[in-house]
């Protein structure tokens, strides 16, 4: 009996082993594909597959993958065996599809779709649609950019003005304010109110009314009211218009912040790319110095410690490069967020220059005025005057001051100015029922006098009504004091904003001029560091200096290049920050507006 149980267990073990080997063989034999893109829409995937197939020189398929959050359509080439799949992936990456990856498909749930299986929807343009991004695709790096759009700094700003979500939301607030103005104005127009009423009174009163007030009556009424004069309604409308102007200025401030945010994000991406290139160069230089150290070791003029030191430097350089490349990816995500683009979208950036025509400083005279140390007073006075003219924080508070002065004026007038309105009431009796419906008339004999009589079922009245409260428990005087205190508060806020704006303009002017000087100084430092490094390398190869001297020279070059790489970007960013403080950007100005600004500047340099 025990032998029988042992034999059963043995057969079970062999069966499990056979099934395991079969599953492994099946998995190994599973088709291997190279994924070059992923989309959430079939039409977009089909069109992108056709375009990428031309780029790769082979036919591509689209595989539908059922996931928890829906269907994902993968653009794939294959199937291949293991060796050919790796080769195809390398080819795709060499052709610029850096996110190509291997996919082993052994599931019958994944359905390959032929490229011509469905028509392409005209409204979907895969060249402009980034692949779908969710948590799972981020983990598996399935999302790759199909096409890189070339975009300049000015185009990025324009895109932000059209698509930034925060800016779009603020425009809705502005639209709501405009509706509020129309709502306040409605009080100045006639109002017409209709109503229908069913009344019932007790029988004895109805019988004693001689038909004037029946027991049951249904009445339809219209009431027309036209304000002839009302200080409160008039003031409310005027105040609402002023506050809407203030809201428009606040909206302009959000626009300026969006421009600066988009510019900063774009320049941050350029800066991170520049730093990544510098770290790549530093790594190549470190690798070269490592090879020099090994040659010195073979010649017997160095020891292994020197080689190990360069291996340490290699590891450090690779770490710096990884961090720099991560900073590039973060900068891309941040720019896409500001521009309200798919977060995985790739852009080909264009380096801005100081000679770009949309910048006022491209004018040689303006450029010299920025650099001129002896005429800084004129420059600062001009910028302060521009801020007083354009800064939205100041224009908004000026409108709020005007609105509060009007509120104070209305509060004072509420004591002595009555409200006057023309009112017309009209009623028609639709039905009279019950007691008291018969109208009676009494004639006095020998006279022409009659009491009562029949009337029709329509009544109307017209009146001009003037209203002036005589006593309201001190409410009107409290209203005056409140308005006066609020006006004093806004006046102080304006003075504070004016002082802060002037300080911001002056400090940003200092930053702009300092960053301008740093451009030339940084370039001088780079040239000197390169010359020094070359001398040290020559001496190191001859055994005259140590690896410590070479490391110091290489670090000095790296530091100077890091500083110089961003001086132009830093200057442009400081220049844009100065313009935000002033409240006016060259980058969104028309040529005529730039010419007028130049003319205003000329007035301060006479």
C-alpha angles and dihedrals in degrees: 000000000000090000089053091052091048091051091050091051090049092052090048091051092050091049092052090046091050092049091049092051090046092052090049092050091048091050092048091049092048115122116265121214134184111230113211100171145357130215137179093216123064094212092054092047093050095052093044090049091056093049095045090046089060090049093050095039096235142086115270129201132208118231121198114218119196111221136171092260097044140284121326119199114214123197105222141175121207153353096237139163117248097273097044092045092057090048092050091049091052091049092052092050092048088055091056102269094122095172097059111135140174121260123191108205116194096144124104089208091076111085123200112220122204116237093241094044096104136020120254114249110239095220093058116078109186090193087068100032116088117216117268115273124204136142096276096047090049090053093050095037089231094144113089131168113254096194134013116221117214110230133175128210091259092048091050090053091049091050090051091051089053101040112019107125096214091053093047090051092051090053089060089056088053091051090050089052091053089053088051090056091053090047091054091047091054089076089069093058128076118276123210120195126188127196142169123210136191115200134183129189135180118282100243093054090047092051092049093051095075091226097314096105112023122195093253124025135171115203133186117201141187124195123193119193127181121180111225095181132354120159093198095052093043092047092047090055094047093045091049091053091051092047089050089055088051090050089051089055090049088051089052088054090055089050090053091048090051091051091050092044093051092046092048092049092048093048090045089057091049090048093050091049090050092050091048090054091050092051089049089054090047091052091051090049090049090051090051092050089048089056090048090053091052090051090050089050091052090049090051096241095110138039132227092261088068091053091047089052091057091046087056089050090051092054091048092049092050090051091051090049093051091051091047092051090049088052089054091054092048091050090052091052092048093050092049090050093053091046092045091237128141105286092235095053116126123218129193103221128212119215111239118225134206088245096060107134095227090066118084090215088066084080105096092222093052089046092054091048090054091052098040110105095190096058101047093118091061091048093050093046090052093050092047090052090049090052091051088053101042112018104117093208089063097042090049093053091047089056090048089051090053091048092051092048088054090050090052091049091051091049091054094046092051088077098058108015116083125210114242126198138170112225130188122187124190129178136181124197106225099182138004119194140165127024123353098033095123115088116218132202129194123201119201108224116245093017138079091235121122130180120206120353138168121302131187124249096255126087130178140170136184127201144166109222126196117192127192121164110226099192130011103167094269093303095130094052091047088052090056093050092048093051091048092051092048091051091052089051093052091047090055091046089053092051089049093049091047092052092047092048092051091048091048092050093049095045093046090050089056090049092050094051092045093050089047091056091046092063094070094035093053092050090051089052092051093051092049092047092050093050091048092048092051091052091048092049091052091048092045092054089052091049094244097122133033130245088257090064090049092048090051092050092048092048090049090054091047092051094048092047092049089052095044096044092068103035094097091045090046091050093050090047092050089047090053091047089053090052090050089055089049092046100234130091125205090204093070098032124108120239089254091054091050090051091051091049089052089051091052089050091051090060090064093050098054 
